[in-house]
């Protein structure tokens, strides 16, 4: 047939990839990364992640997307897994650098742990990614197992960094875990407090600050100090 024939989806995808000189795997990454940016900017709504909106924003043809994903449901699942894998607060370079600076400072143990936790808190409340995670968890039984696995992996990596920061603080000041306590328990408790207060900060009104030891701390600090007191003690000389 002549050039006036309709271009099918396969041909459209080939033209797009040839024009951009990208292999299909790279095109997939570009589309997913753009969708992720649109999520953070609230240009995409959870539960209504239309592939056509993402393709339009990139100037891509419809065929370029549907050559990669057979349907809207496949795109949505791939996007959710991509976001869950990409969200990893504790391995952010700047956060890890600040954690290292805290580890090397000569604060009392309580202040040391409070500074670590408040650093996490500030990163959480300032980052839209945290609230994307909450939306995924809120899916409950409707959450695909692939997304659950990706979220779990992200939490494991986050836990490693927090665990390392706490271990360094305790060793530097000759503290140990109390009998029957574990580092995993302490990490989970601190993470739960940080996330809970970060969520309250978003939906408000924020809890008022508290005075501890002559200093003003964020509201969750008093609860966190109670957790710390129950979990650690000075090591025997």
SERO-4910 file (N, C-alpha, C, O; in steps of 0.05 Angstrom, whole numbers):
BEGIN
 pado doro    nc1    nc2    nc3   cac1   cac2   cac3    cc1    cc2    cc3    oc1    oc2    oc3
  Unk    A     17    -24      0      0      0      0     17     25      0     41     24      7
  Unk    A      6     48     -8     21     73     -9     24     85     19     17     73     39
  Unk    A     36    108     20     43    121     45     19    131     60     22    140     83
  Unk    A     -5    131     48    -28    141     62    -41    121     81    -60    128     95
  Unk    A    -30     97     83    -41     77    101    -38     84    130    -20    100    137
  Unk    A    -54     73    148    -53     79    176    -29     65    189    -24     41    183
  Unk    A    -14     79    205      9     67    219     -1     52    243    -15     63    260
  Unk    A      6     26    245     -3     10    268     15     15    292     35     29    290
  Unk    A      7      3    315     21      8    340     50     -1    338     68     13    349
  Unk    A     55    -24    326     82    -34    324    100    -15    308    122     -9    317
  Unk    A     90     -6    285    106     13    269    111     39    284    133     51    282
  Unk    A     90     49    298     93     74    313    116     71    334    132     90    337
  Unk    A    117     49    347    137     45    367    165     44    355    184     55    366
  Unk    A    167     30    332    192     28    318    202     56    309    225     63    312
  Unk    A    184     72    298    191     99    289    201    116    313    221    130    311
  Unk    A    186    114    335    194    130    358    221    122    368    238    139    374
  Unk    A    226     96    371    252     87    381    275     94    361    296    101    370
  Unk    A    269     91    336    289     98    316    296    128    317    319    136    314
  Unk    A    275    144    320    279    173    321    295    182    344    313    199    342
  Unk    A    290    170    368    305    177    392    331    162    395    346    168    413
  Unk    A    335    142    378    359    125    380    361    111    407    383    108    417
  Unk    A    339    103    418    339     89    443    329     61    440    310     56    425
  Unk    A    342     41    453    331     14    453    305     15    469    300     33    485
  Unk    A    288     -6    466    262     -6    479    265     -5    509    248      8    523
  Unk    A    285    -18    520    289    -18    549    294     10    560    284     17    581
  Unk    A    308     26    545    314     54    553    288     71    550    283     88    567
  Unk    A    273     66    529    248     80    526    229     74    549    216     92    560
  Unk    A    228     49    558    212     42    581    221     58    606    204     69    620
  Unk    A    247     60    611    257     74    634    250    104    632    242    116    652
  Unk    A    252    116    609    246    144    605    216    149    612    209    168    625
  Unk    A    199    131    602    170    134    607    164    131    637    148    147    648
  Unk    A    175    111    649    170    106    678    181    129    695    168    137    714
  Unk    A    204    139    688    216    161    703    198    186    701    195    201    720
  Unk    A    188    191    677    170    214    673    145    210    689    135    229    701
  Unk    A    134    186    689    109    181    704    115    185    734     98    196    748
  Unk    A    138    177    743    146    181    771    146    211    778    136    219    799
  Unk    A    158    227    761    159    256    765    131    268    765    125    285    781
  Unk    A    114    257    748     86    267    747     71    260    773     55    275    782
  Unk    A     77    236    784     66    228    809     73    248    831     56    257    846
  Unk    A     99    254    833    108    272    854     96    300    851     90    314    870
  Unk    A     92    308    826     80    335    820     50    334    821     37    354    816
  Unk    A     39    310    827     10    306    829     -4    311    802    -27    319    801
  Unk    A     11    307    781     -1    308    754    -13    281    747    -29    278    728
  Unk    A     -4    260    762    -17    234    760    -30    228    787    -18    235    808
  Unk    A    -53    216    787    -67    210    812    -66    180    817    -71    164    799
  Unk    A    -61    172    842    -60    144    849    -87    131    842   -108    140    851
  Unk    A    -86    110    827   -110     96    818   -119    105    790   -138     93    779
  Unk    A   -107    126    780   -114    136    753    -89    144    738    -86    166    728
  Unk    A    -70    124    736    -45    129    724    -47    123    694    -41    101    685
  Unk    A    -57    142    679    -62    138    650    -36    140    634    -22    161    635
  Unk    A    -29    119    620     -6    119    604     -6    141    583     14    152    576
  Unk    A    -30    146    572    -32    167    551    -23    194    560    -11    209    545
  Unk    A    -28    201    586    -19    227    597     11    229    597     23    249    591
  Unk    A     24    207    605     53    206    606     65    208    578     84    223    574
  Unk    A     54    193    560     64    194    532     61    221    520     79    231    506
  Unk    A     38    234    525     33    261    514     54    281    525     64    298    510
  Unk    A     61    278    551     79    297    563    107    294    551    123    313    552
  Unk    A    113    270    540    140    265    528    140    270    498    161    270    486
  Unk    A    116    274    487    114    276    458    117    250    444    124    249    420
  Unk    A    111    228    458    112    201    447     85    193    435     64    204    443
  Unk    A     86    175    416     61    165    404     49    144    423     63    133    440
  Unk    A     23    139    420     10    118    436     23     91    431     27     75    450
  Unk    A     31     86    406     43     61    400     69     56    415     76     33    421
  Unk    A     84     78    420    109     75    434    105     63    462    122     48    472
  Unk    A     83     69    475     77     58    501     66     30    500     75     12    514
  Unk    A     47     26    482     34      0    481     50    -21    467     43    -45    467
  Unk    A     73    -14    455     92    -33    446    107    -46    470    116    -68    468
  Unk    A    108    -31    492    122    -40    516    103    -53    535    109    -74    546
  Unk    A     80    -41    540     59    -53    558     35    -60    541     25    -43    526
  Unk    A     24    -84    544      2    -92    528    -24    -78    535    -42    -76    518
  Unk    A    -26    -67    559    -51    -53    567    -45    -34    590    -23    -33    601
  Unk    A    -65    -19    598    -63      0    620    -56    -13    646    -40     -2    662
  Unk    A    -67    -36    652    -62    -50    677    -33    -58    679    -21    -56    701
  Unk    A    -21    -67    658      7    -75    658     25    -51    663     45    -53    678
  Unk    A     18    -28    651     34     -4    656     32      4    685     52     11    697
  Unk    A      8      4    696      4     13    723     20     -5    743     33      6    761
  Unk    A     20    -31    739     35    -49    756     65    -43    754     79    -42    774
  Unk    A     75    -41    729    103    -35    725    111     -9    738    133     -7    750
  Unk    A     94     11    736     99     37    748    101     35    778    118     47    791
  Unk    A     82     21    790     82     19    820    106      5    830    118     13    850
  Unk    A    115    -16    816    139    -30    824    163    -12    821    181    -11    838
  Unk    A    164      3    799    186     21    794    189     42    816    211     48    825
  Unk    A    166     53    824    166     74    845    175     61    871    191     73    886
  Unk    A    164     38    878    170     25    903    200     18    905    212     21    926
  Unk    A    212     10    883    240      4    882    257     29    884    280     28    894
  Unk    A    247     51    873    263     75    872    263     91    898    281    106    903
  Unk    A    242     87    914    240    101    940    258     87    960    253     64    968
  Unk    A    278    101    969    297     90    988    309    113   1003    331    122    997
  Unk    A    296    123   1024    304    147   1038    332    144   1049    349    162   1047
  Unk    A    338    121   1062    362    119   1077    387    118   1061    409    123   1071
  Unk    A    385    111   1035    409    110   1019    412    136   1002    430    137    985
  Unk    A    396    156   1008    401    182    996    429    192   1004    435    192   1028
  Unk    A    444    201    985    472    208    990    474    230   1012    491    228   1030
  Unk    A    457    250   1010    459    272   1030    452    263   1058    464    272   1077
  Unk    A    432    246   1060    423    236   1086    445    219   1098    451    222   1122
  Unk    A    457    201   1083    478    185   1093    502    202   1102    514    196   1123
  Unk    A    508    223   1087    530    241   1095    524    254   1122    542    257   1138
  Unk    A    499    263   1126    492    276   1151    492    256   1174    500    262   1196
  Unk    A    484    231   1169    485    210   1189    514    206   1198    519    202   1222
  Unk    A    532    205   1178    561    201   1185    571    223   1203    586    218   1222
  Unk    A    563    248   1197    572    271   1214    562    268   1242    576    274   1262
  Unk    A    537    259   1246    526    255   1272    540    233   1287    545    235   1311
  Unk    A    547    211   1272    561    189   1285    587    197   1297    595    187   1318
  Unk    A    600    216   1285    627    224   1293    627    246   1314    648    253   1324
  Unk    A    604    257   1321    603    279   1340    601    268   1368    595    244   1372
  Unk    A    608    284   1388    609    275   1416    584    284   1431    586    298   1452
  Unk    A    561    276   1421    536    282   1436    531    260   1457    541    238   1454
  Unk    A    516    267   1478    506    245   1496    489    226   1480    479    233   1459
  Unk    A    487    202   1489    473    181   1473    445    188   1466    436    184   1444
  Unk    A    430    200   1485    402    207   1480    400    228   1458    384    226   1440
  Unk    A    417    249   1460    417    270   1439    426    259   1412    416    267   1391
  Unk    A    445    241   1413    455    229   1388    432    215   1374    428    219   1350
  Unk    A    417    198   1388    395    183   1375    373    202   1367    360    198   1346
  Unk    A    367    222   1383    347    242   1376    354    256   1350    337    261   1333
  Unk    A    380    264   1347    388    277   1322    385    259   1298    377    268   1277
  Unk    A    392    234   1301    388    215   1279    359    213   1271    352    215   1248
  Unk    A    342    210   1291    313    207   1286    301    232   1274    285    230   1256
  Unk    A    309    255   1284    298    280   1273    307    285   1245    293    296   1229
  Unk    A    331    275   1238    341    277   1211    323    261   1193    315    270   1171
  Unk    A    316    236   1201    298    220   1185    271    233   1183    258    234   1162
  Unk    A    261    243   1206    235    256   1206    233    279   1186    214    281   1170
  Unk    A    254    296   1185    254    319   1167    255    309   1138    242    322   1121
  Unk    A    270    288   1133    270    278   1105    243    267   1097    234    270   1074
  Unk    A    230    254   1116    204    242   1110    183    264   1103    170    262   1083
  Unk    A    181    284   1121    160    304   1117    165    322   1094    146    335   1084
  Unk    A    189    323   1085    196    341   1062    195    327   1035    198    339   1014
  Unk    A    190    301   1035    192    286   1011    165    273   1004    153    258   1020
  Unk    A    155    280    981    129    269    972    130    238    969    110    225    970
  Unk    A    154    227    964    157    199    961    146    183    985    135    162    982
  Unk    A    151    194   1009    141    180   1033    111    176   1032    101    155   1040
  Unk    A     97    196   1022     68    194   1022     58    177    999     36    166   1000
  Unk    A     75    174    978     69    154    958     70    126    970     53    109    964
  Unk    A     90    121    986     92     95   1000     67     89   1016     57     67   1016
  Unk    A     58    109   1031     34    105   1047     10     98   1030     -7     81   1038
  Unk    A      8    111   1006    -15    104    989    -13     75    980    -33     61    978
  Unk    A     11     66    974     15     38    966      7     19    988     -6     -2    984
  Unk    A     16     25   1013      9      8   1036    -21      8   1041    -33    -12   1049
  Unk    A    -34     31   1036    -63     33   1040    -79     16   1021   -103     12   1025
  Unk    A    -66      6   1000    -80    -12    981    -88    -38    994   -107    -51    984
  Unk    A    -75    -46   1016    -82    -70   1030    -81    -95   1012    -62   -100    999
  Unk    A   -103   -110   1013   -104   -135    998   -104   -131    968    -99   -149    953
  Unk    A   -110   -106    959   -110   -100    931    -82    -94    920    -78    -91    896
  Unk    A    -62    -93    938    -35    -88    930    -23   -112    917    -22   -134    929
  Unk    A    -13   -110    892      0   -133    879     24   -143    894     38   -127    906
  Unk    A     29   -169    894     52   -180    909     79   -168    899     98   -166    915
  Unk    A     81   -161    874    106   -149    864    112   -123    877    135   -116    883
  Unk    A     91   -107    882     94    -81    896    101    -86    925    118    -72    936
  Unk    A     88   -105    938     95   -111    966    124   -119    969    137   -110    988
  Unk    A    134   -135    951    162   -144    952    181   -120    949    201   -118    963
  Unk    A    175   -102    930    192    -79    925    192    -61    949    213    -50    956
  Unk    A    169    -57    961    168    -40    985    183    -52   1008    197    -38   1023
  Unk    A    182    -78   1011    196    -92   1032    226    -89   1028    241    -84   1048
  Unk    A    236    -91   1004    264    -88    998    274    -60   1006    296    -57   1016
  Unk    A    257    -40    999    265    -12   1006    267     -8   1036    285      5   1046
  Unk    A    248    -20   1051    249    -17   1080    273    -32   1092    285    -22   1112
  Unk    A    281    -54   1080    305    -68   1089    329    -51   1086    346    -49   1105
  Unk    A    332    -38   1063    355    -20   1059    355      4   1078    376     12   1088
  Unk    A    332     15   1083    329     37   1101    337     28   1129    351     42   1143
  Unk    A    329      4   1137    335     -7   1163    365    -11   1167    375     -7   1189
  Unk    A    379    -19   1146    408    -23   1148    422      3   1156    439      3   1174
  Unk    A    414     25   1143    427     50   1149    421     60   1177    439     69   1191
  Unk    A    396     58   1186    389     66   1213    403     48   1233    412     58   1254
  Unk    A    403     22   1228    417      3   1246    446     11   1249    457     11   1271
  Unk    A    460     17   1227    488     24   1228    493     49   1244    512     51   1259
  Unk    A    475     69   1240    478     94   1255    474     90   1285    489    101   1301
  Unk    A    455     74   1293    450     68   1321    472     52   1333    481     57   1356
  Unk    A    482     32   1319    504     15   1329    528     32   1334    542     29   1355
  Unk    A    535     51   1315    558     68   1319    555     86   1343    574     91   1358
  Unk    A    531     97   1347    526    114   1370    530     99   1396    542    109   1415
  Unk    A    519     75   1398    521     59   1422    550     51   1428    559     52   1451
  Unk    A    565     42   1407    592     34   1411    610     57   1420    627     54   1437
  Unk    A    605     80   1408    622    104   1414    618    112   1443    637    124   1455
  Unk    A    595    107   1455    589    116   1482    586     93   1502    577     97   1524
  Unk    A    595     70   1493    595     46   1511    568     39   1522    564     35   1546
  Unk    A    548     38   1503    521     29   1510    516      2   1497    529     -6   1478
  Unk    A    496    -12   1508    488    -38   1497    458    -40   1498    444    -25   1511
  Unk    A    447    -60   1484    418    -66   1485    412    -79   1512    428    -95   1522
  Unk    A    389    -73   1523    380    -86   1548    374   -115   1542    369   -123   1519
  Unk    A    374   -132   1562    368   -160   1559    340   -163   1547    321   -151   1556
  Unk    A    338   -180   1528    312   -186   1515    305   -166   1493    284   -170   1480
  Unk    A    321   -146   1489    316   -126   1467    334   -133   1443    354   -146   1446
  Unk    A    325   -124   1420    341   -129   1396    343   -103   1380    326    -85   1383
  Unk    A    363   -101   1363    367    -78   1346    344    -76   1326    335    -54   1320
  Unk    A    335    -99   1316    312    -98   1297    288    -85   1310    274    -69   1297
  Unk    A    282    -92   1335    260    -80   1349    263    -50   1352    244    -35   1349
  Unk    A    287    -41   1359    292    -13   1363    289      2   1336    278     24   1336
  Unk    A    300     -9   1315    298      4   1288    268      6   1280    260     27   1270
  Unk    A    253    -15   1283    225    -14   1276    210      6   1293    193     20   1282
  Unk    A    215      7   1319    202     26   1336    207     55   1329    189     72   1327
  Unk    A    233     61   1323    240     88   1315    227     95   1289    217    117   1285
  Unk    A    228     77   1269    217     82   1243    187     87   1245    176    105   1232
  Unk    A    173     71   1262    144     75   1265    138    102   1277    119    115   1268
  Unk    A    153    110   1297    149    137   1309    154    159   1288    138    178   1286
  Unk    A    176    157   1274    182    178   1254    160    180   1233    151    202   1227
  Unk    A    152    157   1223    131    157   1202    105    168   1213     91    183   1199
  Unk    A     97    159   1237     72    168   1248     71    198   1252     51    211   1245
  Unk    A     92    209   1263     92    238   1267     96    253   1241     85    275   1238
  Unk    A    110    241   1222    112    254   1195     84    256   1182     77    276   1170
  Unk    A     68    235   1185     41    235   1174     24    255   1188      8    270   1176
  Unk    A     26    257   1215     11    277   1230     19    305   1221      2    323   1219
  Unk    A     45    309   1215     54    335   1206     40    343   1180     34    366   1175
  Unk    A     36    323   1162     24    328   1136     -7    334   1139    -17    353   1127
  Unk    A    -20    318   1155    -49    321   1156    -58    341   1178    -80    350   1179
  Unk    A    -39    347   1197    -41    367   1217    -65    365   1235    -82    348   1232
  Unk    A    -66    384   1255    -45    404   1259    -21    391   1272    -23    371   1287
  Unk    A      3    401   1267     27    390   1278     27    390   1308     16    409   1320
  Unk    A     38    369   1321     39    369   1350     59    390   1359     79    395   1346
  Unk    A     53    403   1382     71    424   1392     98    413   1400    100    390   1408
  Unk    A    119    429   1399    146    420   1408    146    416   1438    129    425   1452
  Unk    A    167    402   1447    170    396   1476    198    404   1485    217    405   1470
  Unk    A    200    411   1511    225    418   1523    237    393   1537    224    381   1554
  Unk    A    261    386   1529    275    363   1540    304    372   1546    319    379   1527
  Unk    A    312    371   1572    339    377   1578    347    405   1571    370    410   1564
  Unk    A    329    424   1573    335    452   1567    335    458   1537    343    481   1530
  Unk    A    328    439   1520    327    444   1492    299    439   1481    284    423   1493
  Unk    A    292    452   1459    266    448   1447    269    427   1425    286    430   1407
  Unk    A    253    406   1426    254    384   1406    227    381   1393    207    391   1403
  Unk    A    227    368   1371    201    362   1357    185    343   1375    195    329   1392
  Unk    A    159    343   1370    140    331   1389    145    301   1393    140    291   1415
  Unk    A    154    287   1372    157    258   1376    181    251   1394    185    228   1400
  Unk    A    198    271   1401    222    266   1416    217    253   1443    232    235   1451
  Unk    A    197    262   1457    191    251   1484    184    222   1482    194    205   1498
  Unk    A    168    214   1462    161    186   1458    186    170   1450    190    148   1459
  Unk    A    203    182   1434    227    169   1425    246    164   1448    258    143   1450
  Unk    A    249    184   1466    266    180   1489    257    157   1507    273    143   1519
  Unk    A    231    154   1509    220    131   1524    227    105   1512    234     86   1525
  Unk    A    226    104   1485    234     79   1471    263     73   1475    271     50   1480
  Unk    A    280     94   1474    309     91   1477    315     81   1505    331     62   1509
  Unk    A    302     93   1525    307     85   1553    300     56   1559    313     43   1575
  Unk    A    279     46   1545    271     18   1548    289     -1   1533    288    -25   1538
  Unk    A    304      9   1514    319     -9   1496    349    -11   1502    361    -32   1496
  Unk    A    361     10   1512    390     10   1516    398     17   1545    382     28   1560
  Unk    A    422     10   1552    433     16   1578    463     19   1576    475      9   1557
  Unk    A    477     32   1596    506     33   1595    517      5   1597    508    -12   1613
  Unk    A    538      0   1582    551    -26   1583    569    -28   1608    578     -7   1618
  Unk    A    572    -52   1619    589    -56   1642    618    -49   1636    627    -55   1614
  Unk    A    632    -36   1654    660    -29   1650    677    -54   1650    702    -52   1647
***
